[in-house]
Amino acid sequence: MKVREIVDTKSRNEWEYLIDQWIHDERARAMLKRHLLDCISIQELSEAFNLSWVQTQHILQKSKIQLFKHI
């Protein structure tokens, strides 16, 4: 199952609650919400958070793993 298909299984409020519960780093939470729920690209997030593309991808990858193992 693809990430977009997984995201479509719950409402935005449910996802926000789950992200708030399981992602403890404030920056990672904000990035994951914008990426998963608002469909903001990694490039746009890296510019918005003043990080490299690789750093942004790494943060999102770790956050998704942390979140998805709890759903």
Secondary structure, 3 states (H helix, E strand, C coil): CCHHHHHCCCCHHHHHHHHHHHCCCHHHHHHHHHHHHHCCCHHHHHHHCCCCHHHHHHHHHHHHHHHHCCC
